Amino acid sequence: MILEEMEAMAAALPKVGAVAGLDLGTKTIGVAVSDGLRQVASPLTVIRRQKFTLDAEALLALARERALVGLILGLPRNMDGSEGPRAQSTRAFARNLSRLTELPIGFWDERLSTVAAERALLEADTSRRRRAEVIDQVAAGYILQGALDRLRYLGG
């Protein structure tokens, strides 16, 4: 079930239960998860992209292990709010994933999430090599935290 608006996502989620935030890249998928009360997003891991079936298998295995109740995908809009090829690719991934799971899938505008993650890692004096290893999961954390804050505002 794909939900375009956060209001619909809030209505579809149970009162408690962790959700995951995903930063879909061409080579990796950054993954962050929330606590059960959906207060705090924590970067978790990076999945190396292979082909959709293997990527979906890895994500759904993680969802089962962590008893996730929803997924939030970062939607890479252009700075003017329009959607380009990357956003269409994210929507296609969500459509394909929704055929394999009952979990509600929502989108969060991810503009500048990678920039914010990079800035945070630089401020933490993280080495260039380590930044490259964790940037996607930290960006997923920014995406998820934004969505969590909105869900909390909506009472979800």
Protein Blocks (a to p, Z undefined) as FASTA:
>chain_A
ZZfbfklmmmmpcfbdcdddddddfkbccdddddfkomaccdfbdcddfbfklmmmmmmm
mmmmnopabdcddddddfkopacfklmmmmmmmmmmmmmpcbdcddddfehklmmmmmmm
mmnopafklmmmmmmmmmmmmmmmmmmmmmmmnoZZ
